[in-house]
Each structure stands twice: as structure tokens, then as C-alpha cells.
Amino acid sequence: MKLHRPEPILKHDALPVDATTKPRQAAIKLRDGKTLIVTDAYGTGADILEALRTVIRAPSSEASYAARQAYRRTVREASLRLLAPVVKHRMKLKHAAPIGFLEELYPKLVAFALPFVQVQELHGAWQTYLDGVKLAVLGHKVFPFYGTYAPTRTSHLELFATWMSQYEGPRTRAVDVGTGCGVLALMLCKAGFEQVLATDDNPNAIESVSRELRRHKIETPVELQHVDLLGHDPQPAEVIVFNPPWMKGEVRGHLDRALYFEDGLFERFFEQADARLTPSGRIVLLFSNVITLVQPDVPHPIEAELERGRFKLVKKLKRKVKPPRGKDGKRRNTREKVEVWELERV
Ligand SMILES: C[S@@+](CC[C@H](N)C(=O)[O-])C[C@H]1O[C@@H](n2cnc3c(N)ncnc32)[C@H](O)[C@@H]1O
């Protein structure tokens, strides 16, 4: 299983930049398609990336979702043209903090370059991995490996805990499809399932959960599979849980697969779940009304399946999410609700 990592750049003809270069001038060069490499200090790169956000004008806050996405993509593409040197598993810049993932992901590479923004992401991921993410639904922290989706909000997990507490069916085998950092699989273990299968098509997620299992000494056997959705495991399960991506969108990087779904994902999921569910089994989807609010033209993937008549809705739990804070620190209004959909065969 080959782990995802930022692609190392072994050869380039990037123009050197340092503290004598004006950040705005460097940002304009990036915007115009030039590749640059920072040669002195971490702060130089950080200043240039900050200047890039003023050089490429952001759309207004009323702009469409598509326009805001397009802006983010343009900034991202330009920022990837700013490089940072890496030597002996450290960013070779003054004031750059050590990043353990550089050694883990590039054990044999001595000197190369990476996009500065990706080194920043590796650094952020390393800090999260060291500090862990506290999840009250588990009663402990999880330590997501680089490139693994970890929840930043928890109301959907709390709603799933409510669903779990109301579940009265058998607990022989459950599947957590798209396990990410493993939170739902661990909740299923905690709820007393005798066996849990956790899958993900992101190899880093499988690595993450395998480290998590070693850390916590879970009594329930958890099998990990790096596969598309439910994979080829023929064993029936009484509960198949999936917290899928909640919006339709273009998948460019492996982490996008946690957030955006492409055509066919839900169809494949229901097809596979139908083949694997016990006769009285339950499909449980963690979802949100965000798709109806932001993408009203996209057919609702769960309702579309229900209309086919293969499964029926047993219950749907809903809960308002805590509104996010705006730049002024005040909570903004939101109509977003998280949902748990429980389906059974017709
Ligand atoms: C929204 S995240 C949820 C992660 C985790 N279950 C949680 O609740 O925090 C969706 C997960 O599904 C995985 N995923 C997306 N498409 C998949 C596919 N076709 N097969 C397997 N996993 C997939 C992603 O890699 C990601 O880890």
C-alpha cells in the first residue's frame, strides 16, 4: 500500500527568493506562472503566500459557491509554484520547525524540494498527529496520520451516538465505509459489535486507523481494507455505516474525496450495501442538508435511492449545527443541520 505524500521535486529551474525580495513582487510572479524557491527563512515564504491572497482578488462574500471554488483553485495553483528546499528530512530554512512526516514519507530522499504550502500542510498535520484530536464521543483522542480526514466538528458524530444508543438489533458484524481516522469504527467497537470492518480508498486513512488500533488496545477485532467502498468482503453485516462526502464536486486530491462526491459514488455504495446487508440489516448514513442549501440543483443522492424502491427510510434524526464564527468572532446564522438516515430493505 503506497501512501499519499506531496510529490518530491528533484529537478527545477525555480528563481531564488529571499528577504530582499518584496513579497508582493514575488506573489505577482507566482500569479503570472513563474516558479520560485525560498532560500533563506521560513518567514519569507509565509509572507509571499500571504501577499498572494491580495494579488489575486477574492470574490465578494455574496459570490456563488462556484466562483469561490474557482478563486480557491487559482490561489492554490499559484501557491504550488513557490518551493521550499528539504535536506535530510528538514526544511532547509531558518526558523522552520521539524516535521516528523518528512522522515516517515521520504525515508530515502536526502535533498529535494516541495511546494512551500505543502510543507506548511505537513507541519500542520504533524502537530495534529502529535497533539491528537479530542473526540468526546469516544472519550479519548485520535491521532490522524498525514493525509487523513479528521472531523473538525462533532455534531454529526453526537447524532450518530444518539442513533447507536437507540439501536436494538443484533451486533455481530458492522462495516464502517470510508473510515477516515476511524472514529465511527471505534464507536461501533464501543457499542459492542463483535466484529468491525473498516474500509477506505485512501491508504493514509488505513495507515492512520492501523496506528490507532495499536495505540488503544481495542478488544473488538477490527479488519482494515484499502478498497473502494465495501470492497469484496462477502460476509454479511447487520449495520453498514457511511459518512460520505456531503457535496458534489471535482475530486483533485485524495483529501477532496472526503468532501466531494462524483457521479456514481452513491449508486455503487447502495449496490454493494444491498449485496452485503443481512435481511433485516440497516444502512446508516451520516449526512447534512448542506447539499440542499448550497447545491439545490444536484439530485439528493439518498432521496434518489429511496425513490428507486429498494430501501425504505426507518428514521431520520436531525440536529442543528453550532454556527461557525465569522472573522469578527461572532457566530453567524446558519440553516445547516446534520442528519442520520437509517434505511432498511423494502
Ligand atoms: C467525510 S469522510 C468521513 C470519515 C470518517 N468516517 C468520519 O466520520 O470522520 C469520508 C471518507 O470516505 C472516504 N472515501 C471517499 N470515497 C471512498 C470510496 N469510494 N471508497 C472508500 N472510501 C471512500 C474518504 O477517503 C474519507 O476518509
The ligand as an SDF file (V2000), in Angstrom:
LIG
                    3D

 27 29  0  0  0  0  0  0  0  0999 V2000
  -16.4120   12.5900    5.2410 C   0  0  0  0  0  0  0  0  0  0  0  0
  -15.0760   11.4760    5.4110 S   0  0  0  0  0  0  0  0  0  0  0  0
  -15.6230   10.5560    6.8200 C   0  0  0  0  0  0  0  0  0  0  0  0
  -14.5090    9.9130    7.5920 C   0  0  0  0  0  0  0  0  0  0  0  0
  -14.9280    9.2320    8.8990 C   0  0  0  0  0  0  0  0  0  0  0  0
  -15.8020    8.0890    8.6440 N   0  0  0  0  0  0  0  0  0  0  0  0
  -15.6140   10.2250    9.8180 C   0  0  0  0  0  0  0  0  0  0  0  0
  -16.8250   10.0860   10.0080 O   0  0  0  0  0  0  0  0  0  0  0  0
  -14.9460   11.1370   10.3140 O   0  0  0  0  0  0  0  0  0  0  0  0
  -15.3410   10.3670    4.0460 C   0  0  0  0  0  0  0  0  0  0  0  0
  -14.3150    9.2350    3.9790 C   0  0  0  0  0  0  0  0  0  0  0  0
  -14.7090    8.3590    2.9080 O   0  0  0  0  0  0  0  0  0  0  0  0
  -13.5600    8.0010    2.1610 C   0  0  0  0  0  0  0  0  0  0  0  0
  -13.9960    7.6710    0.8130 N   0  0  0  0  0  0  0  0  0  0  0  0
  -14.4550    8.5010   -0.1590 C   0  0  0  0  0  0  0  0  0  0  0  0
  -14.7440    7.8070   -1.2690 N   0  0  0  0  0  0  0  0  0  0  0  0
  -14.4910    6.4920   -0.9890 C   0  0  0  0  0  0  0  0  0  0  0  0
  -14.5820    5.2800   -1.7340 C   0  0  0  0  0  0  0  0  0  0  0  0
  -15.0250    5.2780   -2.9940 N   0  0  0  0  0  0  0  0  0  0  0  0
  -14.2220    4.1350   -1.1400 N   0  0  0  0  0  0  0  0  0  0  0  0
  -13.7690    4.1120    0.1510 C   0  0  0  0  0  0  0  0  0  0  0  0
  -13.6520    5.2400    0.9010 N   0  0  0  0  0  0  0  0  0  0  0  0
  -14.0030    6.4060    0.3340 C   0  0  0  0  0  0  0  0  0  0  0  0
  -12.6590    9.2080    2.2310 C   0  0  0  0  0  0  0  0  0  0  0  0
  -11.3020    8.8760    1.9580 O   0  0  0  0  0  0  0  0  0  0  0  0
  -12.8920    9.6730    3.6870 C   0  0  0  0  0  0  0  0  0  0  0  0
  -11.9970    9.0650    4.5650 O   0  0  0  0  0  0  0  0  0  0  0  0
  1  2  1  0
  2  3  1  0
  2 10  1  0
  3  4  1  0
  4  5  1  0
  5  6  1  0
  5  7  1  0
  7  8  2  0
  7  9  1  0
 10 11  1  0
 11 12  1  0
 11 26  1  0
 12 13  1  0
 13 14  1  0
 13 24  1  0
 14 15  1  0
 14 23  1  0
 15 16  2  0
 16 17  1  0
 17 18  1  0
 17 23  2  0
 18 19  1  0
 18 20  2  0
 20 21  1  0
 21 22  2  0
 22 23  1  0
 24 25  1  0
 24 26  1  0
 26 27  1  0
M  CHG  2   2   1   9  -1
M  END
$$$$
